[in-house]
Amino acid sequence: MSMQPLRRVMSGLKGGLLGALAVTVVGALPAAAQAPAAGSAATLDAIKARGTLVCGVNTGLAGFAQPNSQGVWQGFDVEYCRAIAAAIFNDPNKVRYVPTTAQSRFTALQSGEIDLLARNTTWTLSRDTSLGLDFTGVNFFDGQGFMVKTSTGVKTAKELNGATICVQPGTTTEQNLTDWARANNVQFTPVVIERLEELVGAYAAGRCDAYTTDVSGLAATRSSQPNPAEHTILPDVISKEPLGPLVRHGDQRYADLVRWVHYALVASEELGITQANVAQMAANDTRPEVQRMLGKNGGLGQMLGVSNEWVVNVIKATGNYGEIFARHLQPIGIQRGPNALWTTPGGQQYAMPFR
């Protein structure tokens, strides 16, 4: 259908809370404070010597990474930074957050400006092989979708033929949109804006008929609007978007730690270990895997270069995977779905064995 009437309807709608979000971008750290460059095998040692984990996050995405009114970073991705700091220092607050855009995120990690990228980033073959970076796991299974103003009456993505669509450059979203449109004979005009808050502001102001990104990002954006009910996330999911943290290639010891922090969060949920009961379970639970995880035997922490009580420290700081999800993502309307435990029908979150 023609989108001209749709544009006229949408052009009258203004707003966009994220468009007003002001985030101070942290510049490059002094040379002495930077982590080793790609290929180095001393990242963990450098973090310990510095006394702070430097974590790259989104510039501001509700539920995932966003500073609150006091400037304190919060969100699902932020909790992963805090969990890794707890594993290393037994202090989840020893983190410096560096906001990164879709365009700057990989360079920040490659250059050593950050130690870890925890920024809703999709694991793809080209990224895994050509950037000098390694994904350490999938902490969120996602897929790309579309959001429109509810007033347009659009029900499916194929009705967007002739539309203008807001999209960020330097993302898998941009390529997925082009591939999907070609495969479905849908014509569109892209509105390409790098900074998320500016892109969302353009969508809210009616500069584009639809906004496309991962469904989790759409839910986050919708929850931040003055009236979320005015925005509809279409049912179409056009891609697989496995999201997860990244580290530099060539430092397997540090990559192992980041990977197993994720598994510790998931396994703790599987085993019923929570922020409230972790100390009691460490003292009283006799299950062999729990004993190994919580540092009573097996020396697993020493294998990773941290304290054997590292999982206790992590869960005390953040809670388990389910607790993190419930605290940050369920309030903005994101359900567990494929991110439920593997023991739940449709769930895909699965921890490797602690032995």
TORLOBA-794566 format. One record per residue (C-alpha): residue number from 1; residue in three letters; x, y, z. Coordinates in Angstrom, 3 decimals. Layout:
<rs>
{resi NUM | resn ALA | px X | py Y | pz Z}
...
</rs>
This chain:
<rs>
{resi 1 | resn MET | px 0.000 | py 0.000 | pz 0.000}
{resi 2 | resn SER | px 1.086 | py 3.614 | pz -0.463}
{resi 3 | resn MET | px 2.652 | py 5.188 | pz 2.627}
{resi 4 | resn GLN | px 1.837 | py 8.849 | pz 1.794}
{resi 5 | resn PRO | px -1.290 | py 8.987 | pz 4.028}
{resi 6 | resn LEU | px 0.658 | py 7.145 | pz 6.706}
{resi 7 | resn ARG | px 3.396 | py 9.787 | pz 6.685}
{resi 8 | resn ARG | px 0.859 | py 12.576 | pz 7.062}
{resi 9 | resn VAL | px -0.663 | py 10.867 | pz 10.110}
{resi 10 | resn MET | px 2.704 | py 10.277 | pz 11.696}
{resi 11 | resn SER | px 4.209 | py 13.680 | pz 10.974}
{resi 12 | resn GLY | px 1.834 | py 15.240 | pz 13.486}
{resi 13 | resn LEU | px 3.016 | py 13.093 | pz 16.338}
{resi 14 | resn LYS | px 5.910 | py 14.477 | pz 18.335}
{resi 15 | resn GLY | px 7.909 | py 13.302 | pz 21.316}
{resi 16 | resn GLY | px 10.567 | py 10.784 | pz 22.101}
{resi 17 | resn LEU | px 11.913 | py 10.610 | pz 25.621}
{resi 18 | resn LEU | px 15.156 | py 9.023 | pz 24.511}
{resi 19 | resn GLY | px 15.788 | py 11.957 | pz 22.196}
{resi 20 | resn ALA | px 16.255 | py 14.106 | pz 25.299}
{resi 21 | resn LEU | px 18.597 | py 11.716 | pz 27.063}
{resi 22 | resn ALA | px 21.971 | py 13.331 | pz 27.672}
{resi 23 | resn VAL | px 24.848 | py 10.915 | pz 28.141}
{resi 24 | resn THR | px 28.417 | py 12.000 | pz 28.685}
{resi 25 | resn VAL | px 30.665 | py 9.835 | pz 26.543}
{resi 26 | resn VAL | px 33.810 | py 8.809 | pz 28.335}
{resi 27 | resn GLY | px 36.898 | py 9.411 | pz 26.241}
{resi 28 | resn ALA | px 39.898 | py 7.179 | pz 25.825}
{resi 29 | resn LEU | px 41.667 | py 6.222 | pz 29.017}
{resi 30 | resn PRO | px 45.217 | py 7.425 | pz 29.624}
{resi 31 | resn ALA | px 47.766 | py 5.096 | pz 28.067}
{resi 32 | resn ALA | px 48.846 | py 3.718 | pz 31.426}
{resi 33 | resn ALA | px 45.273 | py 2.752 | pz 32.248}
{resi 34 | resn GLN | px 44.421 | py 1.066 | pz 28.987}
{resi 35 | resn ALA | px 44.110 | py -2.685 | pz 28.648}
{resi 36 | resn PRO | px 46.570 | py -4.568 | pz 26.447}
{resi 37 | resn ALA | px 45.994 | py -4.373 | pz 22.699}
{resi 38 | resn ALA | px 44.661 | py -7.231 | pz 20.599}
{resi 39 | resn GLY | px 46.663 | py -10.432 | pz 20.812}
{resi 40 | resn SER | px 47.935 | py -9.773 | pz 24.325}
{resi 41 | resn ALA | px 47.497 | py -12.483 | pz 26.925}
{resi 42 | resn ALA | px 47.535 | py -10.199 | pz 29.962}
{resi 43 | resn THR | px 44.120 | py -8.536 | pz 30.068}
{resi 44 | resn LEU | px 43.117 | py -10.020 | pz 33.418}
{resi 45 | resn ASP | px 46.442 | py -9.036 | pz 34.978}
{resi 46 | resn ALA | px 46.073 | py -5.494 | pz 33.635}
{resi 47 | resn ILE | px 42.547 | py -5.200 | pz 35.044}
{resi 48 | resn LYS | px 43.737 | py -6.399 | pz 38.441}
{resi 49 | resn ALA | px 46.666 | py -3.973 | pz 38.420}
{resi 50 | resn ARG | px 44.413 | py -1.072 | pz 37.409}
{resi 51 | resn GLY | px 41.821 | py -1.997 | pz 40.012}
{resi 52 | resn THR | px 38.903 | py -1.363 | pz 37.652}
{resi 53 | resn LEU | px 37.146 | py -3.184 | pz 34.817}
{resi 54 | resn VAL | px 36.507 | py -0.882 | pz 31.826}
{resi 55 | resn CYS | px 33.259 | py -1.953 | pz 30.178}
{resi 56 | resn GLY | px 31.818 | py -0.709 | pz 26.878}
{resi 57 | resn VAL | px 28.027 | py -0.347 | pz 26.940}
{resi 58 | resn ASN | px 25.255 | py 1.284 | pz 24.926}
{resi 59 | resn THR | px 24.898 | py 5.065 | pz 25.004}
{resi 60 | resn GLY | px 21.465 | py 4.565 | pz 26.550}
{resi 61 | resn LEU | px 18.988 | py 1.721 | pz 25.999}
{resi 62 | resn ALA | px 16.254 | py 1.122 | pz 28.558}
{resi 63 | resn GLY | px 16.533 | py -2.242 | pz 30.270}
{resi 64 | resn PHE | px 20.027 | py -2.936 | pz 28.918}
{resi 65 | resn ALA | px 22.318 | py -0.007 | pz 29.712}
{resi 66 | resn GLN | px 21.237 | py 3.441 | pz 30.799}
{resi 67 | resn PRO | px 22.273 | py 5.886 | pz 33.537}
{resi 68 | resn ASN | px 19.561 | py 6.743 | pz 36.036}
{resi 69 | resn SER | px 18.809 | py 10.254 | pz 37.310}
{resi 70 | resn GLN | px 21.825 | py 10.017 | pz 39.642}
{resi 71 | resn GLY | px 24.118 | py 8.955 | pz 36.792}
{resi 72 | resn VAL | px 24.360 | py 5.347 | pz 37.993}
{resi 73 | resn TRP | px 24.438 | py 2.855 | pz 35.140}
{resi 74 | resn GLN | px 21.739 | py 0.170 | pz 35.230}
{resi 75 | resn GLY | px 20.482 | py -2.621 | pz 32.981}
{resi 76 | resn PHE | px 20.905 | py -6.191 | pz 31.794}
{resi 77 | resn ASP | px 24.248 | py -5.578 | pz 30.052}
{resi 78 | resn VAL | px 25.475 | py -3.460 | pz 32.951}
{resi 79 | resn GLU | px 24.849 | py -6.388 | pz 35.304}
{resi 80 | resn TYR | px 27.262 | py -8.499 | pz 33.259}
{resi 81 | resn CYS | px 29.952 | py -5.875 | pz 33.770}
{resi 82 | resn ARG | px 29.183 | py -5.834 | pz 37.489}
{resi 83 | resn ALA | px 29.234 | py -9.647 | pz 37.647}
{resi 84 | resn ILE | px 32.686 | py -9.829 | pz 36.044}
{resi 85 | resn ALA | px 34.002 | py -7.157 | pz 38.412}
{resi 86 | resn ALA | px 32.589 | py -9.153 | pz 41.328}
{resi 87 | resn ALA | px 34.355 | py -12.280 | pz 40.066}
{resi 88 | resn ILE | px 37.685 | py -10.448 | pz 39.816}
{resi 89 | resn PHE | px 37.572 | py -8.046 | pz 42.785}
{resi 90 | resn ASN | px 34.642 | py -9.234 | pz 44.935}
{resi 91 | resn ASP | px 33.314 | py -5.727 | pz 44.290}
{resi 92 | resn PRO | px 30.717 | py -5.152 | pz 41.541}
{resi 93 | resn ASN | px 31.262 | py -1.400 | pz 41.680}
{resi 94 | resn LYS | px 34.820 | py -1.526 | pz 40.378}
{resi 95 | resn VAL | px 33.646 | py -0.815 | pz 36.833}
{resi 96 | resn ARG | px 34.138 | py 2.182 | pz 34.589}
{resi 97 | resn TYR | px 31.437 | py 2.424 | pz 31.914}
{resi 98 | resn VAL | px 32.262 | py 3.742 | pz 28.447}
{resi 99 | resn PRO | px 29.218 | py 4.493 | pz 26.267}
{resi 100 | resn THR | px 29.795 | py 3.303 | pz 22.687}
{resi 101 | resn THR | px 27.806 | py 3.762 | pz 19.497}
{resi 102 | resn ALA | px 27.153 | py 1.035 | pz 16.939}
{resi 103 | resn GLN | px 29.963 | py 2.498 | pz 14.834}
{resi 104 | resn SER | px 32.551 | py 2.976 | pz 17.602}
{resi 105 | resn ARG | px 32.025 | py -0.135 | pz 19.742}
{resi 106 | resn PHE | px 34.423 | py -2.511 | pz 17.967}
{resi 107 | resn THR | px 37.218 | py 0.059 | pz 17.642}
{resi 108 | resn ALA | px 36.960 | py 0.802 | pz 21.359}
{resi 109 | resn LEU | px 37.603 | py -2.857 | pz 22.166}
{resi 110 | resn GLN | px 40.247 | py -3.400 | pz 19.483}
{resi 111 | resn SER | px 42.241 | py -0.375 | pz 20.632}
{resi 112 | resn GLY | px 42.229 | py -1.364 | pz 24.298}
{resi 113 | resn GLU | px 40.061 | py 1.562 | pz 25.382}
{resi 114 | resn ILE | px 37.742 | py -1.000 | pz 26.993}
{resi 115 | resn ASP | px 38.305 | py -4.484 | pz 28.415}
{resi 116 | resn LEU | px 34.899 | py -5.851 | pz 27.500}
{resi 117 | resn LEU | px 32.052 | py -4.960 | pz 25.156}
{resi 118 | resn ALA | px 28.671 | py -5.723 | pz 26.721}
{resi 119 | resn ARG | px 26.427 | py -3.907 | pz 24.287}
{resi 120 | resn ASN | px 23.578 | py -5.914 | pz 22.675}
{resi 121 | resn THR | px 25.888 | py -7.053 | pz 19.849}
{resi 122 | resn THR | px 25.007 | py -9.858 | pz 17.423}
{resi 123 | resn TRP | px 27.354 | py -12.820 | pz 17.005}
{resi 124 | resn THR | px 28.009 | py -13.334 | pz 13.287}
{resi 125 | resn LEU | px 30.658 | py -15.213 | pz 11.333}
{resi 126 | resn SER | px 32.248 | py -12.090 | pz 9.865}
{resi 127 | resn ARG | px 32.472 | py -10.365 | pz 13.242}
{resi 128 | resn ASP | px 33.873 | py -13.507 | pz 14.839}
{resi 129 | resn THR | px 36.619 | py -13.884 | pz 12.237}
{resi 130 | resn SER | px 37.567 | py -10.461 | pz 10.868}
{resi 131 | resn LEU | px 37.634 | py -8.062 | pz 13.816}
{resi 132 | resn GLY | px 40.216 | py -9.673 | pz 16.071}
{resi 133 | resn LEU | px 37.501 | py -10.180 | pz 18.675}
{resi 134 | resn ASP | px 35.844 | py -13.180 | pz 20.318}
{resi 135 | resn PHE | px 32.267 | py -13.654 | pz 21.470}
{resi 136 | resn THR | px 32.130 | py -15.401 | pz 24.833}
{resi 137 | resn GLY | px 28.582 | py -16.727 | pz 24.692}
{resi 138 | resn VAL | px 24.972 | py -15.817 | pz 23.983}
{resi 139 | resn ASN | px 23.349 | py -14.070 | pz 26.917}
{resi 140 | resn PHE | px 20.257 | py -12.972 | pz 24.972}
{resi 141 | resn PHE | px 18.550 | py -14.659 | pz 22.012}
{resi 142 | resn ASP | px 16.845 | py -11.983 | pz 19.930}
{resi 143 | resn GLY | px 15.518 | py -11.243 | pz 16.447}
{resi 144 | resn GLN | px 14.941 | py -8.156 | pz 14.319}
{resi 145 | resn GLY | px 11.511 | py -6.586 | pz 14.079}
{resi 146 | resn PHE | px 9.651 | py -3.375 | pz 13.238}
{resi 147 | resn MET | px 7.767 | py -0.769 | pz 15.239}
{resi 148 | resn VAL | px 5.173 | py 1.676 | pz 13.909}
{resi 149 | resn LYS | px 2.771 | py 4.201 | pz 15.341}
{resi 150 | resn THR | px -0.384 | py 2.351 | pz 16.395}
{resi 151 | resn SER | px -2.491 | py 4.997 | pz 14.684}
{resi 152 | resn THR | px -1.244 | py 3.872 | pz 11.255}
{resi 153 | resn GLY | px -3.160 | py 0.617 | pz 11.451}
{resi 154 | resn VAL | px -0.230 | py -1.308 | pz 9.944}
{resi 155 | resn LYS | px -0.390 | py -4.965 | pz 11.043}
{resi 156 | resn THR | px 2.510 | py -6.692 | pz 9.245}
{resi 157 | resn ALA | px 5.904 | py -5.689 | pz 7.930}
{resi 158 | resn LYS | px 4.947 | py -6.410 | pz 4.321}
{resi 159 | resn GLU | px 2.511 | py -3.491 | pz 4.530}
{resi 160 | resn LEU | px 5.545 | py -1.197 | pz 4.763}
{resi 161 | resn ASN | px 6.036 | py -1.204 | pz 0.977}
{resi 162 | resn GLY | px 6.980 | py 2.364 | pz 0.035}
{resi 163 | resn ALA | px 7.762 | py 3.339 | pz 3.622}
{resi 164 | resn THR | px 10.653 | py 5.268 | pz 5.077}
{resi 165 | resn ILE | px 12.358 | py 3.167 | pz 7.755}
{resi 166 | resn CYS | px 14.715 | py 4.393 | pz 10.490}
{resi 167 | resn VAL | px 17.818 | py 2.211 | pz 10.941}
{resi 168 | resn GLN | px 21.267 | py 2.523 | pz 12.541}
{resi 169 | resn PRO | px 24.367 | py 2.189 | pz 10.334}
{resi 170 | resn GLY | px 27.140 | py -0.251 | pz 11.130}
{resi 171 | resn THR | px 24.702 | py -2.878 | pz 12.397}
{resi 172 | resn THR | px 23.446 | py -6.261 | pz 11.284}
{resi 173 | resn THR | px 20.039 | py -4.550 | pz 11.298}
{resi 174 | resn GLU | px 20.926 | py -2.506 | pz 8.224}
{resi 175 | resn GLN | px 21.934 | py -5.545 | pz 6.155}
{resi 176 | resn ASN | px 19.015 | py -7.650 | pz 7.410}
{resi 177 | resn LEU | px 16.575 | py -4.937 | pz 6.341}
{resi 178 | resn THR | px 18.017 | py -4.809 | pz 2.838}
{resi 179 | resn ASP | px 18.050 | py -8.609 | pz 2.513}
{resi 180 | resn TRP | px 14.482 | py -8.960 | pz 3.802}
{resi 181 | resn ALA | px 13.135 | py -6.210 | pz 1.558}
{resi 182 | resn ARG | px 14.758 | py -7.719 | pz -1.528}
{resi 183 | resn ALA | px 13.478 | py -11.210 | pz -0.705}
{resi 184 | resn ASN | px 9.931 | py -9.920 | pz -0.134}
{resi 185 | resn ASN | px 9.837 | py -7.365 | pz -2.960}
{resi 186 | resn VAL | px 9.329 | py -4.508 | pz -0.498}
{resi 187 | resn GLN | px 10.496 | py -1.045 | pz -1.536}
{resi 188 | resn PHE | px 11.629 | py 1.314 | pz 1.209}
{resi 189 | resn THR | px 13.667 | py 4.455 | pz 1.832}
{resi 190 | resn PRO | px 16.161 | py 4.195 | pz 4.702}
{resi 191 | resn VAL | px 16.653 | py 7.008 | pz 7.213}
{resi 192 | resn VAL | px 20.141 | py 6.250 | pz 8.535}
{resi 193 | resn ILE | px 21.201 | py 7.928 | pz 11.811}
{resi 194 | resn GLU | px 24.092 | py 6.711 | pz 13.980}
{resi 195 | resn ARG | px 23.198 | py 7.859 | pz 17.496}
{resi 196 | resn LEU | px 20.338 | py 5.908 | pz 19.029}
{resi 197 | resn GLU | px 18.668 | py 8.825 | pz 20.783}
{resi 198 | resn GLU | px 18.682 | py 10.848 | pz 17.554}
{resi 199 | resn LEU | px 17.313 | py 7.909 | pz 15.580}
{resi 200 | resn VAL | px 14.494 | py 7.347 | pz 18.056}
{resi 201 | resn GLY | px 13.776 | py 11.069 | pz 18.038}
{resi 202 | resn ALA | px 13.473 | py 10.973 | pz 14.242}
{resi 203 | resn TYR | px 11.020 | py 8.084 | pz 14.432}
{resi 204 | resn ALA | px 8.982 | py 9.786 | pz 17.163}
{resi 205 | resn ALA | px 8.889 | py 13.044 | pz 15.169}
{resi 206 | resn GLY | px 7.524 | py 11.276 | pz 12.086}
{resi 207 | resn ARG | px 10.618 | py 11.488 | pz 9.902}
{resi 208 | resn CYS | px 10.201 | py 7.781 | pz 9.196}
{resi 209 | resn ASP | px 7.175 | py 5.517 | pz 9.039}
{resi 210 | resn ALA | px 8.787 | py 2.643 | pz 10.948}
{resi 211 | resn TYR | px 11.767 | py 1.892 | pz 13.123}
{resi 212 | resn THR | px 13.647 | py -1.406 | pz 12.846}
{resi 213 | resn THR | px 16.092 | py -3.015 | pz 15.244}
{resi 214 | resn ASP | px 16.188 | py -6.058 | pz 17.526}
{resi 215 | resn VAL | px 12.820 | py -6.734 | pz 19.163}
{resi 216 | resn SER | px 14.390 | py -6.168 | pz 22.588}
{resi 217 | resn GLY | px 15.539 | py -2.727 | pz 21.450}
{resi 218 | resn LEU | px 12.077 | py -1.936 | pz 20.136}
{resi 219 | resn ALA | px 10.560 | py -2.909 | pz 23.486}
{resi 220 | resn ALA | px 13.098 | py -0.733 | pz 25.287}
{resi 221 | resn THR | px 12.340 | py 2.234 | pz 23.036}
{resi 222 | resn ARG | px 8.576 | py 1.796 | pz 23.325}
{resi 223 | resn SER | px 8.785 | py 1.663 | pz 27.130}
{resi 224 | resn SER | px 10.621 | py 5.013 | pz 27.131}
{resi 225 | resn GLN | px 7.998 | py 6.879 | pz 25.104}
{resi 226 | resn PRO | px 5.499 | py 9.213 | pz 26.831}
{resi 227 | resn ASN | px 2.646 | py 6.882 | pz 25.812}
{resi 228 | resn PRO | px 3.925 | py 3.377 | pz 24.947}
{resi 229 | resn ALA | px 0.468 | py 2.312 | pz 23.738}
{resi 230 | resn GLU | px 0.868 | py 4.677 | pz 20.778}
{resi 231 | resn HIS | px 3.528 | py 2.334 | pz 19.358}
{resi 232 | resn THR | px 3.065 | py -1.203 | pz 18.043}
{resi 233 | resn ILE | px 5.780 | py -3.810 | pz 17.569}
{resi 234 | resn LEU | px 4.776 | py -5.815 | pz 14.510}
{resi 235 | resn PRO | px 4.706 | py -9.630 | pz 14.822}
{resi 236 | resn ASP | px 7.271 | py -10.184 | pz 12.053}
{resi 237 | resn VAL | px 10.725 | py -11.353 | pz 13.188}
{resi 238 | resn ILE | px 13.059 | py -11.327 | pz 10.184}
{resi 239 | resn SER | px 16.359 | py -12.595 | pz 11.590}
{resi 240 | resn LYS | px 18.236 | py -14.431 | pz 14.300}
{resi 241 | resn GLU | px 20.158 | py -12.083 | pz 16.593}
{resi 242 | resn PRO | px 22.199 | py -13.969 | pz 19.217}
{resi 243 | resn LEU | px 23.629 | py -11.254 | pz 21.474}
{resi 244 | resn GLY | px 26.579 | py -11.552 | pz 23.800}
{resi 245 | resn PRO | px 29.731 | py -9.981 | pz 25.294}
{resi 246 | resn LEU | px 32.981 | py -9.669 | pz 23.352}
{resi 247 | resn VAL | px 36.659 | py -9.631 | pz 24.309}
{resi 248 | resn ARG | px 39.833 | py -9.260 | pz 22.269}
{resi 249 | resn HIS | px 41.118 | py -12.306 | pz 20.434}
{resi 250 | resn GLY | px 44.296 | py -13.899 | pz 21.751}
{resi 251 | resn ASP | px 43.656 | py -13.849 | pz 25.488}
{resi 252 | resn GLN | px 41.911 | py -17.139 | pz 26.199}
{resi 253 | resn ARG | px 42.380 | py -16.941 | pz 29.962}
{resi 254 | resn TYR | px 40.373 | py -13.732 | pz 30.215}
{resi 255 | resn ALA | px 37.828 | py -14.950 | pz 27.644}
{resi 256 | resn ASP | px 37.303 | py -18.074 | pz 29.750}
{resi 257 | resn LEU | px 36.503 | py -15.968 | pz 32.805}
{resi 258 | resn VAL | px 33.942 | py -13.827 | pz 30.961}
{resi 259 | resn ARG | px 32.370 | py -16.940 | pz 29.419}
{resi 260 | resn TRP | px 32.085 | py -18.789 | pz 32.726}
{resi 261 | resn VAL | px 30.600 | py -15.799 | pz 34.533}
{resi 262 | resn HIS | px 27.686 | py -16.105 | pz 32.102}
{resi 263 | resn TYR | px 27.449 | py -19.832 | pz 32.722}
{resi 264 | resn ALA | px 27.567 | py -19.215 | pz 36.480}
{resi 265 | resn LEU | px 24.575 | py -16.883 | pz 36.232}
{resi 266 | resn VAL | px 22.581 | py -19.437 | pz 34.234}
{resi 267 | resn ALA | px 23.661 | py -22.461 | pz 36.285}
{resi 268 | resn SER | px 22.776 | py -20.664 | pz 39.508}
{resi 269 | resn GLU | px 19.228 | py -20.213 | pz 38.257}
{resi 270 | resn GLU | px 19.111 | py -23.896 | pz 37.242}
{resi 271 | resn LEU | px 20.250 | py -24.976 | pz 40.709}
{resi 272 | resn GLY | px 18.068 | py -22.564 | pz 42.678}
{resi 273 | resn ILE | px 20.957 | py -20.399 | pz 43.875}
{resi 274 | resn THR | px 19.757 | py -16.810 | pz 44.405}
{resi 275 | resn GLN | px 21.065 | py -13.528 | pz 45.720}
{resi 276 | resn ALA | px 19.166 | py -14.153 | pz 48.949}
{resi 277 | resn ASN | px 20.262 | py -17.749 | pz 49.620}
{resi 278 | resn VAL | px 23.733 | py -18.078 | pz 48.069}
{resi 279 | resn ALA | px 25.581 | py -17.860 | pz 51.391}
{resi 280 | resn GLN | px 23.299 | py -20.468 | pz 52.963}
{resi 281 | resn MET | px 23.670 | py -22.807 | pz 49.991}
{resi 282 | resn ALA | px 27.452 | py -22.450 | pz 50.040}
{resi 283 | resn ALA | px 27.393 | py -23.560 | pz 53.674}
{resi 284 | resn ASN | px 24.754 | py -26.284 | pz 53.544}
{resi 285 | resn ASP | px 24.018 | py -27.600 | pz 50.031}
{resi 286 | resn THR | px 25.745 | py -30.966 | pz 49.544}
{resi 287 | resn ARG | px 25.121 | py -31.404 | pz 45.826}
{resi 288 | resn PRO | px 28.547 | py -31.952 | pz 44.189}
{resi 289 | resn GLU | px 28.056 | py -29.367 | pz 41.425}
{resi 290 | resn VAL | px 26.875 | py -26.747 | pz 43.899}
{resi 291 | resn GLN | px 29.903 | py -27.464 | pz 46.084}
{resi 292 | resn ARG | px 32.233 | py -27.003 | pz 43.107}
{resi 293 | resn MET | px 30.495 | py -23.856 | pz 41.883}
{resi 294 | resn LEU | px 30.460 | py -22.195 | pz 45.282}
{resi 295 | resn GLY | px 34.114 | py -22.887 | pz 46.003}
{resi 296 | resn LYS | px 33.924 | py -25.676 | pz 48.561}
{resi 297 | resn ASN | px 36.006 | py -28.055 | pz 46.459}
{resi 298 | resn GLY | px 37.438 | py -28.467 | pz 42.971}
{resi 299 | resn GLY | px 39.507 | py -25.262 | pz 42.785}
{resi 300 | resn LEU | px 37.544 | py -23.969 | pz 39.779}
{resi 301 | resn GLY | px 38.236 | py -20.336 | pz 40.557}
{resi 302 | resn GLN | px 41.988 | py -20.887 | pz 40.521}
{resi 303 | resn MET | px 41.648 | py -22.302 | pz 37.012}
{resi 304 | resn LEU | px 40.178 | py -18.957 | pz 35.942}
{resi 305 | resn GLY | px 42.643 | py -16.763 | pz 37.822}
{resi 306 | resn VAL | px 40.194 | py -15.639 | pz 40.516}
{resi 307 | resn SER | px 39.100 | py -16.649 | pz 44.020}
{resi 308 | resn ASN | px 37.480 | py -20.061 | pz 44.426}
{resi 309 | resn GLU | px 34.486 | py -18.187 | pz 45.930}
{resi 310 | resn TRP | px 34.020 | py -16.195 | pz 42.724}
{resi 311 | resn VAL | px 30.510 | py -17.540 | pz 42.017}
{resi 312 | resn VAL | px 29.384 | py -16.667 | pz 45.547}
{resi 313 | resn ASN | px 30.713 | py -13.155 | pz 44.989}
{resi 314 | resn VAL | px 28.953 | py -12.848 | pz 41.625}
{resi 315 | resn ILE | px 25.545 | py -14.034 | pz 42.838}
{resi 316 | resn LYS | px 25.719 | py -11.867 | pz 45.965}
{resi 317 | resn ALA | px 26.321 | py -8.888 | pz 43.687}
{resi 318 | resn THR | px 23.804 | py -9.471 | pz 40.893}
{resi 319 | resn GLY | px 21.618 | py -12.485 | pz 41.586}
{resi 320 | resn ASN | px 21.265 | py -15.247 | pz 38.994}
{resi 321 | resn TYR | px 20.339 | py -14.908 | pz 35.314}
{resi 322 | resn GLY | px 16.607 | py -15.084 | pz 36.000}
{resi 323 | resn GLU | px 16.838 | py -12.434 | pz 38.715}
{resi 324 | resn ILE | px 18.735 | py -10.086 | pz 36.400}
{resi 325 | resn PHE | px 16.192 | py -10.656 | pz 33.619}
{resi 326 | resn ALA | px 13.236 | py -10.042 | pz 35.936}
{resi 327 | resn ARG | px 14.786 | py -6.900 | pz 37.390}
{resi 328 | resn HIS | px 15.623 | py -5.162 | pz 34.116}
{resi 329 | resn LEU | px 13.792 | py -6.671 | pz 31.136}
{resi 330 | resn GLN | px 10.394 | py -7.868 | pz 32.319}
{resi 331 | resn PRO | px 9.412 | py -4.346 | pz 33.487}
{resi 332 | resn ILE | px 9.745 | py -3.094 | pz 29.895}
{resi 333 | resn GLY | px 7.608 | py -5.923 | pz 28.523}
{resi 334 | resn ILE | px 10.263 | py -8.443 | pz 27.435}
{resi 335 | resn GLN | px 9.291 | py -12.011 | pz 28.305}
{resi 336 | resn ARG | px 11.734 | py -14.884 | pz 28.759}
{resi 337 | resn GLY | px 10.757 | py -16.766 | pz 25.577}
{resi 338 | resn PRO | px 13.913 | py -18.412 | pz 24.144}
{resi 339 | resn ASN | px 15.872 | py -16.919 | pz 27.039}
{resi 340 | resn ALA | px 14.151 | py -19.192 | pz 29.518}
{resi 341 | resn LEU | px 16.170 | py -22.094 | pz 30.876}
{resi 342 | resn TRP | px 16.563 | py -25.159 | pz 28.670}
{resi 343 | resn THR | px 14.345 | py -27.067 | pz 31.108}
{resi 344 | resn THR | px 11.411 | py -24.836 | pz 30.071}
{resi 345 | resn PRO | px 9.566 | py -25.541 | pz 26.768}
{resi 346 | resn GLY | px 11.153 | py -23.273 | pz 24.160}
{resi 347 | resn GLY | px 13.955 | py -22.159 | pz 26.466}
{resi 348 | resn GLN | px 17.530 | py -22.079 | pz 25.122}
{resi 349 | resn GLN | px 19.654 | py -20.821 | pz 28.011}
{resi 350 | resn TYR | px 21.976 | py -23.656 | pz 28.962}
{resi 351 | resn ALA | px 25.078 | py -23.629 | pz 31.174}
{resi 352 | resn MET | px 28.077 | py -25.866 | pz 30.554}
{resi 353 | resn PRO | px 28.829 | py -28.269 | pz 33.445}
{resi 354 | resn PHE | px 30.850 | py -27.050 | pz 36.412}
{resi 355 | resn ARG | px 33.219 | py -29.958 | pz 36.739}
</rs>
